[in-house]
Amino acid sequence: MLSSVSGALSRVFDDFDLRSQKAVVAAVSGGGDSTALLLLLQDHIHRRGLPIHIVAVTIDHGLRRESAVEARAVAAFCAAHGIAHRTFRWEGEKPVTGLSAAARAARYALLGEAAEAARTDVVFTGHTLDDQVETVAMRRARGEGRGLAGMAPATLYRGRTWILRPLIETGRETLRDYLRLKDIPWIEDPSNENPRYERVRARRLLANRQAAAGVTLDGIRTAQGARIALGEQAADLIDNHLSRASPGLYRIGREFLDAADHDAALYALRILLATVGGGQHLPEITRARALFTEIRNGCSRATLSRTLIDARKRHIWLHRERRGLPAPRPISADMIWDNRFRVKSGEKTPTDILIAHGASLKKNQIAECDAPASLAAAAHAAEPILFREGAAGAESTRRELSVSLMPVIAPFFDFLPSFDLAPARAVAKLTGSENVLASPLAGHKYI
């Protein structure tokens, strides 16, 4: 029995190419899913003869009295199995509302820190098929479209860390059978039974076979294929019909609006609006569809997702609107400005550097722009500038201050699912942002 269960589970890492890794992080809470993940990962690395160091990481959210004790239990378990372990604790006050979302954000931030400390860009998590079905059920209840693809097998976190989910098509009970056969206990988190959490309510609803009938693995795979195809079509449209006319100003050819695949064009437009405006989420589809129809039917000016759209006879122009731009502030290491730029500073960077907006185009720059001068100037005025504190607002060059400003793709910055790599790469090329980190999915064509 053990050999048959282990044999099936031994293939869960086959979709990932780990040959370039010297270390990997495994997120381990002590629950059944993550405990099985850790042992399966250790077995996979040993069987393949990979020179990879595993670091098990426990995130202690500090929300239950037992959490510190559980973290120590995981540490002892890892020590018994020859696996390095670290505990990262969520410090500071916890919010009264939105606790689940805040805890999730803190968890991924700490896992990112753990990966950086381990000098790796790979973190494995124990999400299972049961988690996937619950996620899709919750998103379906909220009427989400692309979200019905569920969690991706690989998701890039903040441009630097790949979150990998090798168990995403493996049932929770299969993993528990594996642990039972090896006589290995696990910790049961009481919050998994607390109906105050949406996921617990979804799990209970899915226990009703009739309610669960609409969420199947085949259905999820179909939705994933559709999302990937939509993204590839949107990427083609971005590559073929968009250009950057000047800093912060983007031009869309009107033929884009007449694309044969209307859904892909609408999706591409939503991505662009969020990227140009620095929106973490795509604009609501109904409003974006209405805007798409309006600009296709004529010339107009509108704003959506902090982006100003100026539709003219030959082109549609996009730039960040002036409203809501950040006030001048000191830069800090690796800060994100206006959800549009990552600030990178070197060791020799002066400590009195401020970042703001309001740059003016010089006459020679206006002459070089292949765009209406008024639009180029408005777009440039919303771009970031750097200056020394007390220098009467005089702009300084980034080189002399040892600072670089790199555009980021706002809607894909925190989490970029592998489903969306094609449009993310197309927008990265358009905006001049950093290349998307190579995907560890074996045989993935977006590398």
C-alpha positions as CSV (number, residue, x, y, z in Angstrom):
1,M,0.0,0.0,0.0
2,L,2.8,2.5,1.0
3,S,4.7,1.8,-2.2
4,S,1.6,2.5,-4.4
5,V,0.8,5.7,-2.6
6,S,4.4,6.8,-2.6
7,G,4.8,5.9,-6.3
8,A,1.9,8.1,-7.3
9,L,3.2,11.0,-5.1
10,S,6.7,10.7,-6.3
11,R,5.8,12.3,-9.6
12,V,4.4,15.5,-8.2
13,F,7.7,17.4,-8.6
14,D,8.2,16.3,-12.3
15,D,6.7,19.5,-13.6
16,F,9.5,21.6,-11.9
17,D,13.1,22.0,-13.1
18,L,15.2,22.5,-10.0
19,R,18.6,21.9,-11.5
20,S,19.7,25.5,-11.2
21,Q,18.8,25.6,-7.5
22,K,21.3,25.2,-4.6
23,A,18.6,25.7,-2.0
24,V,14.8,25.7,-1.8
25,V,12.4,26.8,0.9
26,A,9.5,24.6,2.0
27,A,6.7,26.3,3.9
28,V,5.8,24.0,6.7
29,S,3.1,24.7,9.3
30,G,3.1,21.2,10.8
31,G,-0.3,20.3,9.2
32,G,-0.8,17.2,7.1
33,D,-0.4,18.9,3.7
34,S,2.9,20.7,4.5
35,T,4.4,17.8,6.4
36,A,3.8,15.5,3.5
37,L,5.2,18.1,1.1
38,L,8.4,18.3,3.1
39,L,9.0,14.6,3.2
40,L,8.1,14.2,-0.5
41,L,10.4,17.0,-1.4
42,Q,13.3,15.5,0.6
43,D,12.7,12.1,-1.0
44,H,12.6,13.7,-4.5
45,I,15.9,15.5,-4.0
46,H,17.6,12.4,-2.7
47,R,16.2,10.1,-5.5
48,R,17.3,12.5,-8.2
49,G,20.7,13.1,-6.6
50,L,20.2,16.9,-6.6
51,P,22.7,18.9,-4.6
52,I,19.9,21.1,-3.1
53,H,19.7,22.3,0.5
54,I,16.2,22.3,1.9
55,V,15.2,25.0,4.4
56,A,11.8,24.4,6.1
57,V,10.2,27.6,7.2
58,T,7.3,28.0,9.6
59,I,5.4,31.3,9.7
60,D,4.2,32.1,13.1
61,H,1.3,34.6,12.7
62,G,1.0,35.0,16.5
63,L,-2.7,34.7,16.3
64,R,-3.1,31.7,18.6
65,R,-1.4,30.8,21.9
66,E,-0.4,27.4,20.5
67,S,1.4,28.8,17.4
68,A,4.8,29.2,19.0
69,V,4.6,25.7,20.5
70,E,3.6,24.3,17.1
71,A,6.6,26.1,15.5
72,R,9.0,24.4,17.9
73,A,7.4,21.0,17.2
74,V,8.0,21.5,13.5
75,A,11.6,22.5,14.3
76,A,12.1,19.3,16.3
77,F,10.5,17.2,13.5
78,C,12.9,18.8,10.9
79,A,15.9,18.2,13.1
80,A,14.9,14.5,13.4
81,H,14.8,14.2,9.6
82,G,18.0,16.1,9.0
83,I,16.3,19.2,7.5
84,A,17.2,22.8,8.4
85,H,14.4,24.9,9.9
86,R,13.7,28.5,10.6
87,T,10.7,30.2,12.2
88,F,9.6,33.7,11.0
89,R,7.1,35.6,13.1
90,W,4.6,38.1,12.1
91,E,5.3,41.0,14.4
92,G,3.4,44.2,15.2
93,E,-0.3,44.9,15.8
94,K,-2.8,42.8,13.9
95,P,-5.8,44.5,12.1
96,V,-9.3,44.2,13.6
97,T,-10.8,43.8,10.1
98,G,-9.4,42.1,7.1
99,L,-7.3,39.8,9.2
100,S,-7.2,36.9,6.8
101,A,-6.0,39.1,3.9
102,A,-3.4,40.8,6.1
103,A,-2.2,37.4,7.4
104,R,-1.9,36.1,3.9
105,A,0.1,39.2,2.8
106,A,2.4,38.9,5.9
107,R,2.9,35.2,5.2
108,Y,4.1,35.7,1.6
109,A,6.3,38.7,2.6
110,L,7.9,36.5,5.3
111,L,8.4,33.6,2.9
112,G,10.0,36.0,0.4
113,E,12.4,37.1,3.2
114,A,13.1,33.4,4.0
115,A,13.9,32.7,0.3
116,E,16.2,35.7,0.2
117,A,18.0,34.6,3.4
118,A,18.4,31.1,1.9
119,R,19.7,32.6,-1.4
120,T,17.0,31.0,-3.5
121,D,14.1,32.1,-5.6
122,V,11.9,29.0,-5.0
123,V,9.4,28.4,-2.2
124,F,7.3,25.3,-2.1
125,T,3.8,25.4,-0.5
126,G,1.4,22.5,0.3
127,H,-1.7,23.7,-1.4
128,T,-3.8,20.7,-2.5
129,L,-6.5,19.9,-4.9
130,D,-9.0,20.4,-2.0
131,D,-7.6,24.0,-1.6
132,Q,-7.9,24.5,-5.3
133,V,-11.5,23.4,-5.4
134,E,-12.4,25.6,-2.4
135,T,-10.6,28.6,-4.1
136,V,-12.5,28.1,-7.4
137,A,-15.8,27.7,-5.5
138,M,-15.3,31.0,-3.6
139,R,-14.3,32.8,-6.8
140,R,-17.3,31.4,-8.7
141,A,-19.6,32.7,-5.9
142,R,-18.1,36.1,-6.4
143,G,-18.7,35.9,-10.2
144,E,-15.0,36.0,-11.1
145,G,-14.1,35.0,-14.7
146,R,-10.4,34.5,-15.0
147,G,-10.3,33.5,-11.4
148,L,-12.0,30.2,-12.2
149,A,-8.6,28.9,-13.3
150,G,-7.8,28.8,-9.6
151,M,-4.3,28.9,-8.2
152,A,-1.4,28.4,-10.6
153,P,1.2,25.7,-10.2
154,A,3.8,28.5,-10.1
155,T,3.3,32.1,-9.1
156,L,5.9,34.8,-9.1
157,Y,5.8,36.9,-5.9
158,R,7.0,40.5,-6.2
159,G,9.2,39.7,-9.2
160,R,11.7,37.7,-7.2
161,T,10.3,34.6,-5.6
162,W,8.5,31.7,-7.3
163,I,5.8,30.1,-5.2
164,L,5.5,26.5,-6.4
165,R,2.5,24.2,-5.6
166,P,3.4,20.6,-6.6
167,L,0.4,19.2,-4.7
168,I,-2.2,21.3,-6.4
169,E,-3.8,18.3,-8.2
170,T,-3.3,15.9,-5.2
171,G,-6.2,15.3,-2.8
172,R,-5.7,16.1,0.9
173,E,-6.8,12.6,1.9
174,T,-4.1,11.0,-0.3
175,L,-1.5,13.0,1.6
176,R,-2.9,11.9,4.9
177,D,-2.9,8.3,3.8
178,Y,0.8,8.7,3.0
179,L,1.5,10.0,6.5
180,R,-0.6,7.4,8.2
181,L,1.3,4.6,6.3
182,K,4.6,6.1,7.5
183,D,3.2,6.5,11.0
184,I,3.8,10.3,11.0
185,P,1.5,12.6,13.0
186,W,0.5,16.1,12.0
187,I,-1.0,19.1,13.7
188,E,-4.6,20.1,13.2
189,D,-5.2,23.8,13.1
190,P,-8.5,24.6,14.9
191,S,-9.0,27.7,12.6
192,N,-9.7,25.2,9.8
193,E,-13.0,24.6,11.5
194,N,-13.9,28.2,12.3
195,P,-16.9,29.2,10.2
196,R,-15.9,32.9,10.4
197,Y,-13.5,32.2,7.6
198,E,-14.8,32.2,4.0
199,R,-12.7,29.1,3.1
200,V,-14.2,27.1,6.0
201,R,-17.7,28.0,4.9
202,A,-16.8,27.0,1.3
203,R,-15.4,23.7,2.5
204,R,-18.6,22.9,4.3
205,L,-20.7,23.8,1.4
206,L,-18.6,21.6,-0.9
207,A,-19.1,18.6,1.4
208,N,-22.6,18.6,-0.2
209,R,-22.0,16.6,-3.4
210,Q,-24.6,18.6,-5.3
211,A,-22.9,21.9,-4.4
212,A,-19.5,20.5,-5.4
213,A,-20.6,19.1,-8.7
214,G,-19.8,22.2,-10.7
215,V,-16.1,22.3,-9.5
216,T,-14.1,19.5,-11.0
217,L,-10.4,19.0,-11.9
218,D,-11.3,18.8,-15.6
219,G,-13.3,22.0,-15.4
220,I,-10.4,23.8,-13.6
221,R,-7.9,22.6,-16.3
222,T,-10.3,23.8,-19.0
223,A,-10.5,27.2,-17.4
224,Q,-6.7,27.3,-17.0
225,G,-6.2,26.5,-20.7
226,A,-8.7,29.2,-21.6
227,R,-6.9,31.8,-19.4
228,I,-3.5,31.0,-20.9
229,A,-4.9,31.2,-24.5
230,L,-6.6,34.6,-23.7
231,G,-3.3,35.9,-22.3
232,E,-1.3,34.8,-25.4
233,Q,-3.8,36.5,-27.7
234,A,-3.7,39.7,-25.5
235,A,0.1,39.6,-25.6
236,D,0.1,39.4,-29.4
237,L,-2.2,42.5,-29.6
238,I,0.1,44.4,-27.2
239,D,3.2,43.5,-29.2
240,N,1.6,44.5,-32.5
241,H,-0.4,47.5,-31.7
242,L,1.2,49.4,-28.8
243,S,4.2,51.6,-28.4
244,R,5.7,54.0,-25.9
245,A,5.8,57.4,-27.5
246,S,7.6,59.2,-24.6
247,P,8.1,58.7,-20.9
248,G,4.8,57.7,-19.4
249,L,2.8,58.1,-22.6
250,Y,1.6,55.0,-24.5
251,R,0.0,54.9,-28.0
252,I,-2.5,52.4,-29.3
253,G,-3.3,52.1,-33.0
254,R,-7.0,52.2,-33.7
255,E,-6.8,48.8,-35.5
256,F,-6.4,47.3,-32.0
257,L,-10.1,48.1,-31.4
258,D,-11.2,46.1,-34.4
259,A,-9.2,42.9,-33.4
260,A,-11.0,39.7,-34.3
261,D,-10.8,38.6,-30.7
262,H,-12.7,41.2,-28.8
263,D,-12.2,39.4,-25.5
264,A,-8.5,39.5,-25.9
265,A,-8.5,43.1,-26.9
266,L,-10.6,44.0,-23.8
267,Y,-8.3,42.0,-21.6
268,A,-5.2,43.7,-23.0
269,L,-6.8,47.1,-22.5
270,R,-7.6,46.3,-18.8
271,I,-4.0,45.2,-18.3
272,L,-2.7,48.4,-19.8
273,L,-5.0,50.7,-17.8
274,A,-3.9,49.1,-14.6
275,T,-0.2,49.2,-15.6
276,V,-0.2,52.8,-16.7
277,G,-2.2,54.0,-13.7
278,G,-0.4,51.8,-11.2
279,G,-3.5,49.8,-10.3
280,Q,-2.9,46.6,-8.4
281,H,-6.1,45.1,-9.8
282,L,-7.5,45.1,-13.3
283,P,-10.4,47.6,-13.8
284,E,-13.8,46.2,-13.3
285,I,-14.8,44.5,-16.6
286,T,-18.2,46.1,-17.0
287,R,-16.7,49.6,-16.8
288,A,-13.8,48.6,-19.1
289,R,-16.1,47.2,-21.6
290,A,-18.2,50.4,-21.7
291,L,-15.0,52.4,-22.2
292,F,-13.8,50.1,-25.0
293,T,-17.1,50.6,-26.8
294,E,-17.0,54.4,-26.3
295,I,-13.5,54.9,-27.7
296,R,-14.2,52.5,-30.6
297,N,-17.2,54.5,-31.6
298,G,-15.5,57.9,-31.6
299,C,-13.1,60.3,-29.9
300,S,-13.3,60.9,-26.2
301,R,-11.5,61.6,-23.0
302,A,-12.0,59.5,-19.9
303,T,-10.2,58.2,-16.8
304,L,-10.2,54.6,-15.4
305,S,-7.9,53.0,-13.0
306,R,-6.0,56.3,-12.5
307,T,-5.2,56.3,-16.3
308,L,-6.3,59.1,-18.6
309,I,-7.5,57.9,-22.0
310,D,-7.4,60.4,-24.9
311,A,-9.0,58.8,-27.9
312,R,-8.2,60.6,-31.1
313,K,-8.8,60.0,-34.8
314,R,-5.7,57.8,-35.4
315,H,-4.5,56.8,-32.0
316,I,-5.6,56.2,-28.4
317,W,-3.2,57.7,-25.9
318,L,-2.8,56.6,-22.3
319,H,-1.0,58.2,-19.4
320,R,-1.2,58.4,-15.6
321,E,-3.6,61.1,-14.5
322,R,-2.4,63.9,-12.3
323,R,-4.8,63.3,-9.5
324,G,-3.6,61.3,-6.5
325,L,0.1,61.3,-7.2
326,P,2.3,60.8,-4.1
327,A,3.6,63.8,-2.2
328,P,7.4,64.2,-2.1
329,R,9.0,61.7,0.3
330,P,12.4,60.3,1.1
331,I,13.5,57.3,-0.8
332,S,14.1,54.0,1.0
333,A,15.7,50.8,-0.1
334,D,13.6,48.9,-2.7
335,M,10.5,51.1,-2.2
336,I,7.7,51.0,-4.7
337,W,6.6,54.5,-5.9
338,D,3.0,55.1,-7.0
339,N,2.7,51.3,-7.7
340,R,4.6,52.1,-10.9
341,F,8.3,52.2,-10.2
342,R,10.7,50.2,-8.0
343,V,13.4,52.4,-6.4
344,K,16.8,50.8,-6.2
345,S,19.6,52.6,-4.3
346,G,23.2,51.7,-3.9
347,E,25.4,51.8,-0.8
348,K,26.8,55.2,-1.8
349,T,23.3,56.7,-2.2
350,P,23.0,59.9,-0.2
351,T,20.5,59.7,2.6
352,D,18.7,63.0,1.8
353,I,17.2,62.0,-1.5
354,L,13.5,62.8,-2.2
355,I,11.3,61.4,-4.8
356,A,8.3,63.3,-6.3
357,H,6.6,64.0,-9.6
358,G,6.3,67.0,-11.8
359,A,9.2,66.8,-14.3
360,S,8.9,69.2,-17.2
361,L,9.8,68.3,-20.8
362,K,12.6,70.3,-22.3
363,K,12.1,71.8,-25.7
364,N,14.5,69.3,-27.4
365,Q,12.6,66.4,-25.7
366,I,9.3,67.7,-27.0
367,A,10.7,68.0,-30.5
368,E,11.8,64.4,-30.4
369,C,8.4,63.1,-29.3
370,D,6.3,61.4,-31.9
371,A,3.2,62.5,-30.0
372,P,1.1,65.6,-29.3
373,A,3.2,68.0,-27.2
374,S,0.4,68.6,-24.7
375,L,0.0,64.8,-24.0
376,A,3.7,64.3,-23.8
377,A,4.1,67.1,-21.3
378,A,1.1,65.8,-19.2
379,A,2.5,62.3,-19.1
380,H,6.0,63.4,-18.2
381,A,4.6,65.6,-15.4
382,A,3.3,62.4,-13.7
383,E,6.7,60.6,-13.9
384,P,9.0,60.4,-10.9
385,I,11.9,62.8,-10.3
386,L,14.7,62.8,-7.7
387,F,16.3,65.7,-5.9
388,R,18.4,66.5,-2.9
389,E,16.5,67.7,0.2
390,G,17.0,71.5,0.4
391,A,17.9,71.8,-3.2
392,A,14.9,74.0,-4.0
393,G,13.3,71.1,-5.9
394,A,16.0,71.0,-8.6
395,E,15.9,67.6,-10.3
396,S,19.1,65.6,-10.0
397,T,20.2,62.8,-12.3
398,R,19.7,59.3,-11.1
399,R,23.3,58.4,-12.0
400,E,24.8,61.1,-9.8
401,L,22.6,59.9,-6.9
402,S,23.3,56.2,-7.4
403,V,19.6,55.5,-7.7
404,S,17.7,53.7,-10.4
405,L,13.9,53.7,-11.1
406,M,12.6,50.6,-12.8
407,P,9.0,50.4,-14.1
408,V,6.9,47.6,-12.6
409,I,3.8,45.9,-13.9
410,A,1.4,46.9,-11.2
411,P,-1.4,44.3,-11.7
412,F,1.1,41.5,-11.9
413,F,3.7,42.8,-9.4
414,D,2.6,41.2,-6.1
415,F,1.4,38.0,-7.7
416,L,2.1,36.8,-11.3
417,P,0.5,33.4,-11.9
418,S,2.2,31.3,-14.5
419,F,-1.1,31.5,-16.5
420,D,-0.4,35.2,-17.2
421,L,3.3,35.1,-18.2
422,A,2.6,35.9,-21.9
423,P,0.8,39.3,-21.3
424,A,3.2,40.1,-18.4
425,R,6.2,39.7,-20.6
426,A,4.6,41.8,-23.4
427,V,3.9,44.6,-21.0
428,A,7.3,44.4,-19.5
429,K,8.8,44.8,-23.0
430,L,6.5,47.8,-23.7
431,T,7.2,49.6,-20.5
432,G,10.9,48.8,-20.2
433,S,10.5,47.0,-16.9
434,E,12.7,44.2,-15.7
435,N,12.5,40.9,-17.5
436,V,10.2,38.4,-15.7
437,L,12.2,35.9,-13.7
438,A,12.5,32.6,-15.6
439,S,9.8,30.1,-14.7
440,P,10.9,26.9,-13.0
441,L,8.1,24.9,-14.7
442,A,9.8,22.2,-16.7
443,G,9.4,22.7,-20.4
444,H,7.7,26.1,-19.9
445,K,7.9,28.1,-23.1
446,Y,7.9,31.5,-21.4
447,I,11.5,31.5,-20.2
